[in-house]
Amino acid sequence: MTEYKISVIEGDGIGPELTEATLKVLAAAQARFGLKLKMLEAEAGDTCAQRRGVPLPEDSVQKIKASHACLKGPVGETAADVIVKLRLMFDLYANLRPLKAYPAAAVAWPDIDMIFVRENTEDVYKGLEFAIGNDTTICLRVITRKNCERIARKAFETARLRNGKKKVTAIHKANVMRVTDGLFASVCREVAKRYPDIAFNELYVDAASMRLIKEPQDFDVLVTCNMFGDILSDEAAQLIGGLGMAPGANIGDDFALFEPIHGSAPNRAGKQTANPLSMILAGKMMFEWLGEKYDDAKCVKAAEAIETAVVATLRSGDTVPDLGGKTTTLGMAEAIAAALTKKTG
């Protein structure tokens, strides 16, 4: 039996509660499918910075490097010093954010099933900002052909693997940012020619933001640059019940990190009211990636079973108040774990 080492960053605010809930579900999946995960606790974030002086200590980096994958809770004000740094350190160039309508989530369109494939290592998020005197600031936007090509390929390959509409939509603003977004758009068109089995279209980012509200069921795979993808995926998450329903994956060629896409919500910390599905579904994505990376059918089955158990729990109403129920964050996780144990899928 393969033992997978998983580095775990519990994060700040509601992070520890979500992490505890997710680990309970992962433990149930391990027991059911005979998997073995060794959890390596890696400190990072605001609390770590207050206690140790740095938000991402070297010993945590070494634990992450020694692991097969990383599972991360939401981090607070030091997010740029943690997740952005890790994305660059491990070249996690693809940010995948699936957005799917599940039952009992109060969605207007029950057939929403899309995924954002967002470039994850450049754009304005490289942090190249400068002040000129007291009155002028400059932010450099970096867009390279290499990163445009590999994120476009990832989008088309993702479309091939999905049971969706086999369609990729490239989102940009090349009519205004003619050089940077012009390069992104032209590369997406070039890559699209290599995938004649996948439909391809383009939208300007402002039109895309409108159509995500008007007709979200028409989208399948959306590929875009870093900042646009960050903003639009948060917008689209509201269509499926909020950020608490939205997991994310940061994927590189050899390593991956999985997390909720939302922040640490410090005002809700300790109340056990946060929706744990964002991180539980991130754990499901982690099993999918491990299954693909290491050709492990048990991991693939575990991912499928977690989603089935999530659906069963949503239908049962054993959920947090955000989803209309009366249970706690941990209580909802325990219900999902119980559904896994009963082999409902």
Secondary structure, 3 states (H helix, E strand, C coil): CCEEEEEEECCCCCHHHHHHHHHHHHHHHHHHHCCEEEEEECCCCHHHHHHHCCCCCHHHHHHHHCCCEEEECCCCCCHHHHHHHHHHHCCCCEEEEEEECCCCCCCCCCCCEEEEEEECCCEHHHCCEEEECCCEEEECCECCHHHHHHHHHHHHHHHHHCCCCCEEEEEECCCCCCCHHHHHHHHHHHHHCCCCCCEEEEEEHHHHHHHHHHCHHHCCEEEECHHHHHHHHHHHHHHHCCHHHCEEEEECCCCEEEEECCCCCHHHCCCCCCCCHHHHHHHHHHHHHHHHHCCCHHHHHHHHHHHHHHHHHHHHCCCCHHHCCCCCHHHHHHHHHHHHHCCCC
